[in-house]
């Protein structure tokens, strides 16, 4: 099981034939923040199982450290690990808003909904300092660009002004990820995420602002999170 690691540990990287065996205890897994200098920000989704064609990730990696996160595998394509690296070696895209505006100004852009995010949480703790998600929402508000946000963080309520402006044009929808209600189980499986009760409080705050808001129960883990579904609903 992945957890917020006090020591560096990663499973074998399928893209890297080299593995590290520590003769002594591995070094502490300290947070490192690097700059992602990608020249594009929109990712096209071709999976018919998902309800969106485009996603945007202002950050890569996630300090919420959810054990079950499917996005861990994407860190391996960066030459990093899917374990403590995913939780501690984080990347930010300082030009996210500028890249987003450039994409929206393309002549062929059809104004399709953009999901934030697909491989990270756009309101993870880094957002308090770097405000990249808010900068992207400011661009969306100017262009009335439809956006769908899924997050585990009540920090989203900070941006009610921008979300409200988008919703006035039917261009905003919000989902709070809440697969676990029990605080002890949440601490074990998503140790870096905000407590479930704070996510619950964000739901009526968003609804009171008139925003369409729902919850995501995924992943439903039989015998572990499944029994909590009725209480969450």
ZIBELFEN-V287878 format. One record per backbone hydrogen bond with DSSP energy under -1.0 kcal/mol. CO is the residue of the C=O (numbers start at 1). NH is the residue of the N-H. Records with the same first field share a line. If there is no record, write none. Layout:
CO->NH ; NH
This chain:
9->84
13->16
27->8
28->30
32->90
34->92
43->55
47->50
53->45
54->115
55->43
58->93
60->91
62->65
64->192
66->69
69->72
71->74
72->75
73->76
75->78 ; 80
76->79
84->88
85->89
86->62
88->32 ; 90
90->34
91->60
92->36
93->96
95->99
96->100
97->101
98->102
99->103
100->104
101->105
103->106
106->109
114->148
115->56
116->150
121->124
124->127
125->128
126->130
127->131
131->135
132->136
133->137
134->138
135->139
136->140
137->141
138->142
139->143
140->144 ; 145
146->114
147->173
148->116
149->175
151->177
153->156
154->157
155->158
156->159
157->160
159->163
160->164
161->165
162->166
163->167
164->168
166->169 ; 171
167->170
171->147
173->149
174->214
175->151
176->216
182->186
183->187
184->188
185->189
186->190
189->67
190->193
195->198 ; 199
196->200
197->201
198->202
201->205
202->206
203->207
204->208
206->211
207->210
212->174
214->176
216->178
221->224 ; 225 ; 226
225->228
226->229
228->232
229->233
